[in-house]
Amino acid sequence: MNAARNGSILYRFAALAASSVILVPAVFAVAGPAAAAPATPVFDKPAKPKERATEAQAVAAAVATDSRVEVTGARSETTQVFAEPDGHLTLEATAVPQRVRRESGEWAPIDLNLREAPDGTLRPGASVADVRFSPGGTKPLVTLVSEGKKLSIGWPRPLPEPTVAGTAATYAEVFPDVDLVVHATETGFTHVLVVKTPEAAADPAIQQIRYDLGGDATFVATRGGGLQAVAGGRTLASATEAVMWDSARPTAARRALSAEPAAGSTTGAPADTATIAPVAATVEGGDLVLRPDAELLAAPASAFPLYIDPPWSTGKKRWAYATNNNGNNTDVSKARVGKDPEGSRTYRSFFEFSTSFLKSKHIESAYVQMELDHSASCLETWTHMYSTGSIASTPRTKWSPKLSTWLAATASRAPEGDGCDGKGDQTVNFPADVTKAPQVTNKIQAIAKAGSTTVTMGFCACNADGDYESSADRWKKFFPNKAKLIVDYDSKPGKPFNLKISGVTCPSSGSVSIGTAEPTLTATYPDADEDKNQSLTASYEWVEVPSDGHVLSTTPRRTTPAPKSVPAGDAVSSNKLTGVLKDHRYAIRTFATDPKPYQVAGDWSAWCIFRVDTTVPKPPELTVKTSPTLPGTAATVQLSSPNKDVTKFAYGWDDTPLRTVAATGTTTKTATVSLTAPRYGGLTFFAYAIDITQNNGNNAQVEFTVGRPTEAFARWKLETYPLVETPAKAMADANPAAAGDTPLVPDSTAPDVTWAADAHLIGGSAASFNATANSPFGALKSTAALDTSKSFSVAAWLRLGDVDDYRTAVSKDGAAMSVFRLQYRVDRNAWCFSVRAKDEPGSELTGACSVAPAVRGKWTHVAGVYDDAELKLRLYVDGVLVSDFTPPATWLATWAGGWNAKGAVVVGRALDTKYTGPVDWFHGEIADVQLFDRALVPADLLGQRADDLNSNLVDEPGIMRPIQVGQWDFDAAGWCYQAGVPDTCTAPDASAFDRPLTLTPGIETGEGVRDAGLVLDATHWASDPDPLAGTPTQEYGFSRDLPVLRTDQAFTVAAWVRLDDSLGTETVVSQDTAGAGFSGFDVRYESTGSKYVFAMRNTATATTQASSVSVAVEDPTVWHHLVAVFDPGLRELHLYVDGGGQPDLDDPAANRHAVAAANTGLVPWQATGSLVVGRSDQPAGFTHWLSGSVDTVTAWQGELTAAAIQTLYDSEAPQADPASAG
């Protein structure tokens, strides 16, 4: 038993709401007095606005009314943004929820006072937890509801009608001289047994207290006798250890000069002088059983009443305390700092604030505001604030969060002792004066630049040298619900875009010709505030381009046009440039500056390079005949010029090479062209005329908006895996609504296709076609009516089994010949998309082929395209355009509008009646065959982000997106006391493969990126007097079903990680080899260079790495998102940190994406062991143990694209607290 025990019983549960979903809070309307009759209207000045929906609206209203206006669109449970009268913006972020959204959508301050709900239960007026208390009788004592799942705690006998006082409901005499009290708390509730007399404590029912557990949850043990309630695949609730405390009276020291006033124990918290003892808690037969400390139950009468209290919380508090002995403190109404004068503990307190609103903002100033409740000294003493690593758990975190960087110190006092004057709470700012201490501002500016979504501040009595932490006069208590990060910020103007020189769009590369010697630059100037009422200042610089074509900082600048004022989001043209000479090349660029008081400068636009030629042909007139509706469909445009000497026109999309077409006619020269849209979103078609002397004319342009890509015309997955469990489902048409349900069926003329286990996905099987020596072995047919006389495309994942013969993966039969073949050609040792000119034996066959050889045994994505508008054949290999082929004239003459093959779509062979009929049988595996009735474009394959230039603000993943084969978010992970205990030591897999991770003893969960994360700290979580308490452990998680990934094929693995320190080498995720050997890959942290590393070896026994790539990080003790991608075709390793972001050309060391270039010495191989979280493997044994927290580990078979990785990071990164909504 702990010698420093105190005397009531406390058991705390935390109900955790998943951040990716919306919690319906406990907020309901209460009837009030009847409304008074309307008063006589008073015509006066309109009331000053208190709130507006957007930053722009709020800024405009604040300036117009000279008052502070809240931005309601930025409001959450813990954040508010205000527009100030001078036009700047202020963020106020708290660590404890301050408000909750009603089911009507309106916000209400947290109101924990209980009232009767329509169903008769007692509920707090406004709480982030949907909690209901019993009105008495047989209804459960407490019911907690979250996302449709319920957790109930019942009393084993009917309850009396409660007495309600504020946040508490008291059920009197549930046993003789025992009351039961429930409290609504800021993030949940507590239920407290009040044992009023020694006689009551002797009751056997008190020595073993039972609560009925009900609802949807399953309970497992956690740290120190705590519990975790799991429902619906996530943690619905968790509980800290149960404790009890007595009513020991304050000592005389508490009434001394430096002490706070006497305060006894209550149902809310123990007195500082109370004796606290642990309570054994178990789940037995569906009951929660509490066994209070026998010694404290036998306390003298002066120690009564005793209290037994389990509190529950929604987990939305983002603050924690730490003690130097890692002991618990049951009173979390105060945040303690310093050495407790009544005990042996030293406290630190940590607060996490949301900074998601500050991404890419300019930070003018920042400080943390605290409300001091009590100080031990009558005189001012110092408290220091540091930036720290993230909080590992709440309400108590480990002593280990590193006080990374000293930020501020402020002296303060709020004495409550009898001998001190000037009593009362004190507002304390860190720093006290932001103009003299910029460290906090600089820290928040760095956070904003990095795009980090949270910042954690730690408070300590110690200075930067670690001194004074044990000084008794520095003992203080702060109100945690008053802790607030206050940031004065402004949105940096965006980079100007849509640049035009004298009305002609500036190209992304090269130069453009214009027909005036007095050009103007027009650009659009975005501002993240989207405040149309805000006036930006556009500034310019321009140069004559040197003969070598390179514009440097030393290139002489010409006379700058005067700055122009422009409303944010609008376009403006510069004044005319003067001194421009014909046939000389010039470059101009622009940027925007915010108005006062900040005058923040945005980034420069790209250079617009132009030349002047006033003798060239005029811009052609453009007449749109047809518009592209989808990517891969065509725009048809007529071009005409009044210049008689024009011989041809050049035309193209904004970023594509120019094409030319002959001009016809006499007085007016014309041509009609078709051009295939290369992507969705905004596209600009441009053209110019070329005269007989080869003078390029001035540009004309027309803009189109292209719709999102459509799904495949027909799709057959040809793989079995969870959700596609049988070959019949794998051969079914996955898009039956697109063009009718056209499944694949076996070709009766050939043997059946077989299914190769683990060929592509571990735990799946792929269609296998095992032809040898051109003998038939399996083919599949479909009646999909693809019109091959028009644009069409075909795509599939292919694994070539041999390179001994021609191998056709997909074709479409005509009467005599296949119209197309997606194939391997042995004569070229390459992938090809071949098309027959006519349905006749011996007719010309041509195609687009890869230059690089096909790789036997490697899964490769191959896509062939026929573009009818441009009469092109294209081939994409692994998403890269490897051939853009114009068929020869002889083929085009025979094709002459094409032919529509009316036969079957065939997987596994081609048709050629000149020979044997069916030919070129495939040898190998085929998966995910897709047909399209349009031309595929690059964005179809690799995807396109919503924030790509000219996008239509929708993310498109692309058809090459890999298959998720595992995801472990640890929300429902069962803490591991020892192996073999049911419902513990496991982390469920949220993917369809359902491969849980087994967790080793000593593992617990704590604060993750949004919800729970896995905590690995080499120490068992059990508490005294448990014999395992504090024992050393080797903690990791491993896949129970071996393995998860094929490491000899393309794969991607992602994880969130936060280290406890920055020492040594620590592995985040790896995959073992079965038996003794090295990991197939590992993603790890190395303290040398403070970097994350992705590395692979050639074999399980190779002593050196074959390839590795690294990205440096400033602070590994904060959460970072890691994504490792292996490309076996190029032998490349990619590592992305925190989304990768855009390359930083000025500071390459700051880049968050790195690639280990093609390495022919890297030989892909299959690691046959478990996927592992928290360590690596080597022949001598396990190594590189991780000390820290891991969250949301995800594995894909295949490569995530850079766009998909950024989207993944954006979707998983911590955000401002999700607004609770009804």
Secondary structure, DSSP 8 states (H G I E B T S, - for coil): --TT-BSSEEEEEEE---TTS----EE-----S-----------------EESSHHHHHHHHHHHTS-EEEGGG--SSEEEEE-TTS-EEEEEESS--EEE-TTS-EEE-EEEEEE-TTS-EEEEEESSEEEE--SBTS-SEEEEETTEEEEEE-SS-B---EEETTEEEEEEEETTEEEEEEEETTEEEEEEEE-SHHHHTSHHHHSEEEEEEES-EEEEEGGGEEEEEETTEEEEEEEEEEEE------GGGGSTTS-------SS---TT--EEEEEEEEETTEEEEE--HHHHT--GGG-SEEEE-EEE-S---EEEEETT----S--SSEEEEE-TTSS-EEEEEEEEE-GGGTTEEEEEEEEEEEEEEESSSS-EEEEEEEE----SSSB--S-S-EEEEEEEEEE----STT-SS-S-EEEEESS-TTT--HHHHHHHHHHHHT-SEEEEEEESS-TTS-STT-GGG-EEE-GGG-EEEEEEEE-B---EEEEETTEE--SSS-EEES-SS--EEEE--BTT--TTSEEEEEEEEEE--TTS---TTS--------EEEETT-EEE-----S--BT-EEEEEEEEE--TTT--B------EEEEE-TTS----EEEEEE---STT-EEEEEEEES-TTEEEEEEEETTS--EEEE-B-SSSEEEEEEEE--SSEEEEEEEEEEETT--B---EEEEEEE------SEEE--EEBTTB-SHHHHHSBS-HHHH-----EE-TTS---EEEETSSSTT-EEEEEE-BTTB----EEE-----TTS-EEEEEEEEES-SSS-EEEEEEE-SSBEEEEEEEETTTTEEEEEEESSSSTT--EEEEE-SS---TTSEEEEEEEEETTTTEEEEEETTEEEEEE---HHHHHHHTT-----S-EEES-EEETTTTEEE---EEEEEEEEEESS---HHHHH-B-TTSTT--S--B--TT--EEEEEE--TT----SSTT-TT-SEE---STT---EEE-TT-EEEE-SSSEEEEE-SB----TTSTTTT-B----EEESSS-S--TTS-EEEEEEEEES---SEEEEEEE--SSSS--SEEEEEETTTTEEEEEE-SSTT-SS-SEEEEEE-S-TTS-EEEEEEEETTTTEEEEEETT--S--SS-GGG-SEEEE---TT-------S-EEES-B--TT--B----EEEEEEEEEES---HHHHHHHHHHHS--S------
